[in-house]
Amino acid sequence: MPVEITWWGHATCTVEDAHIRVLTDPLFARRLAHLRRRRGQVPPAGARRADVALVSHLHADHLHVPSLASLAAGTRLLVPRGAPRAVPALRRLRQVRVTEVVPGDEVRVGEVLIRVVPALHDGRRLPVGPRRSPALGYVVEGEARTYFAGDTGLFDAMAERVGPVDVALLPVGGWGPFLGEGHLDAGRAARAVARLAPRVAVPVHYGTYWPIGMDAVRPHEFHAPGDEFVRLAAEVSPQVVVRKLGHGESVRLEVAR
């Protein structure tokens, strides 16, 4: 059966593979602290339906407790090891089944195997939070192998640790005019594509949230990363198909290994 990927905005995607719905970094807020959603509607109720949800790291735009609280009873939730201690509100989410994971772990959900892989990113709960948890990526293996990078910078062993993949969901921007260490911009994401050599790449983590009052500050940083990634990926990896989705749009992929 084909694999279907829907981008809801920011790092939130649904991957449907082998009759299993996998939800990444659920964020269903219109506003988060100083950020507001500037493009795309808040995802509909159906977006909250998943067999398993993946949290890549503890930053509030990736581990958003109110969004996790809206998941259906019985949803499996994979979080970095130490997350419930660093974010005590997680322990009050009685309707989900929380599993703490680290790179190298594997979790089976139905016919899908989820492999936990490393990410190069500050995994702490900010702006405060001395307790560290690893930042993670995930590879969803069913009919296809889909890599969700979370937030990460390039690292030397990326291709080795992630392994062969068919689809790569890669961050190409952020929620402000500047990206710090441990992030992919459009150029670094294109270099990641060259290393990983997926069949299909989908840019995420851009063009959704922007700081209130900063609409006129380098607005191209909000709108441009997706198109810039398409251009740069075509230069360095012309064999890779890049599918730039709009908010709420889906792509269906026939993957024959």
JODANOR-V832793 format. One record per pair of residues at least 24 apart in sequence whose C-alpha atoms are under 8 Angstrom apart, sorted by the first residue. I is the first residue (numbers start at 0). J is the second residue. D is the distance in whole Angstrom. If there is no record, write none. Layout:
BEGIN
I J D
I J D
END
This chain:
BEGIN
0 142 7
0 253 7
1 142 8
1 251 6
1 252 5
1 253 5
1 254 7
2 142 7
2 143 7
2 251 6
2 252 5
2 253 7
2 254 8
3 249 7
3 250 6
3 251 4
3 252 6
4 249 5
4 250 5
4 251 7
5 247 6
5 248 6
5 249 4
5 250 7
6 203 7
6 244 7
6 245 7
6 246 6
6 247 6
6 248 6
6 249 7
7 39 8
7 42 6
7 46 8
7 246 5
7 247 5
7 248 7
8 39 7
8 203 7
8 204 7
8 205 8
8 206 8
8 207 6
8 246 5
8 247 7
9 203 6
9 204 4
9 205 6
9 206 7
9 207 6
9 208 7
10 61 7
10 149 7
10 170 7
10 203 6
10 204 5
13 46 8
16 111 7
16 141 6
16 142 6
16 143 7
17 110 6
17 111 7
17 141 6
17 142 6
18 110 8
19 49 8
19 50 6
19 108 8
19 109 7
19 110 8
19 111 7
20 48 8
20 49 5
20 50 5
20 51 7
21 49 6
21 50 6
21 51 5
21 52 6
21 53 7
22 47 8
22 49 6
22 51 6
22 52 5
22 53 6
23 52 6
23 53 5
23 54 6
23 55 8
23 147 8
24 52 7
24 53 6
24 54 5
24 55 7
24 60 8
24 61 5
24 62 6
24 63 8
24 149 8
25 52 7
25 54 8
25 61 7
25 62 7
25 63 7
25 66 6
25 67 7
26 60 7
26 61 7
26 62 8
26 63 6
26 66 6
27 66 6
28 66 7
31 60 8
33 210 5
33 211 6
34 174 8
34 208 6
34 209 5
34 210 4
34 211 6
35 208 5
35 209 6
35 210 6
35 211 6
36 207 6
36 208 4
36 209 7
37 206 8
37 207 6
37 208 6
37 209 7
38 206 7
38 207 5
38 208 7
38 246 8
39 207 7
39 246 5
39 247 7
40 246 8
42 247 7
47 71 7
49 74 7
50 74 5
50 75 6
50 108 8
51 75 4
51 76 6
51 77 8
51 108 8
52 76 5
52 77 6
53 77 5
53 78 7
53 137 8
54 78 5
54 79 7
54 135 8
55 79 7
55 134 6
55 135 5
55 136 6
55 137 8
55 148 8
55 149 5
55 150 7
56 122 5
56 123 8
56 132 7
56 133 7
56 134 5
56 135 6
56 149 8
56 150 8
57 82 7
57 86 8
57 122 6
57 123 6
57 124 5
57 125 8
57 132 8
57 134 8
58 122 7
58 123 7
58 124 5
58 125 6
59 124 7
59 125 8
64 88 7
64 89 7
67 92 8
68 92 6
68 94 8
70 94 8
70 95 7
71 95 7
79 132 6
79 133 6
79 134 7
79 135 7
80 132 6
80 133 7
81 130 8
81 131 7
81 132 6
82 132 6
85 124 7
85 128 7
85 130 6
85 131 8
86 124 8
101 133 7
101 135 7
102 135 7
110 141 6
111 139 7
111 140 6
111 141 5
112 139 6
112 140 5
112 141 7
113 137 7
113 138 6
113 139 5
113 140 6
114 138 5
114 139 7
114 140 8
116 160 6
116 161 6
117 160 7
117 161 8
118 148 7
118 149 8
118 150 7
118 151 5
118 152 7
119 150 8
119 151 5
119 152 5
119 153 7
119 154 7
119 181 5
119 182 8
120 150 6
120 151 5
120 152 7
120 180 7
120 181 4
120 182 7
121 181 7
138 164 8
142 254 7
143 254 6
150 181 7
150 182 6
150 183 7
151 181 5
151 182 5
151 183 6
152 180 7
152 181 4
152 182 4
152 183 5
152 187 8
153 181 8
153 182 8
153 183 7
153 187 7
153 191 7
157 194 8
157 195 8
158 194 6
158 195 5
161 195 8
162 195 8
163 195 7
163 196 8
163 197 7
164 195 7
164 196 8
164 197 5
164 198 8
165 197 5
165 198 5
165 199 6
165 254 8
166 197 5
166 198 6
166 199 5
166 200 6
166 201 8
167 192 8
167 197 6
167 199 6
167 200 5
167 201 6
168 200 6
168 201 5
168 202 6
168 203 6
169 200 7
169 201 6
169 202 5
169 203 6
169 204 8
170 202 6
170 203 5
170 204 5
170 205 7
171 202 6
171 203 6
171 204 6
171 205 6
171 224 6
171 225 7
171 228 7
172 203 8
172 204 6
172 205 5
172 206 8
172 220 8
172 221 8
172 224 6
173 204 6
173 205 5
173 206 8
173 221 8
174 204 8
174 205 7
174 206 8
174 207 7
174 208 5
174 209 5
174 210 7
174 221 7
175 209 6
175 210 6
175 220 8
175 221 7
176 216 7
176 217 6
176 218 8
176 220 6
176 221 7
184 224 7
185 224 6
185 225 7
185 227 6
185 228 5
185 231 7
186 227 8
186 228 7
186 231 7
188 228 7
189 228 6
189 231 6
189 232 5
189 235 7
189 236 8
190 232 8
190 235 7
192 232 7
192 236 7
192 239 8
193 232 8
193 235 6
193 236 6
196 236 8
196 239 7
197 239 6
198 238 8
198 239 5
198 240 6
199 239 6
199 240 5
199 241 6
199 242 7
200 239 7
200 240 6
200 241 5
200 242 6
201 241 6
201 242 5
201 243 6
201 244 7
202 228 7
202 241 8
202 242 8
202 243 6
202 244 8
END
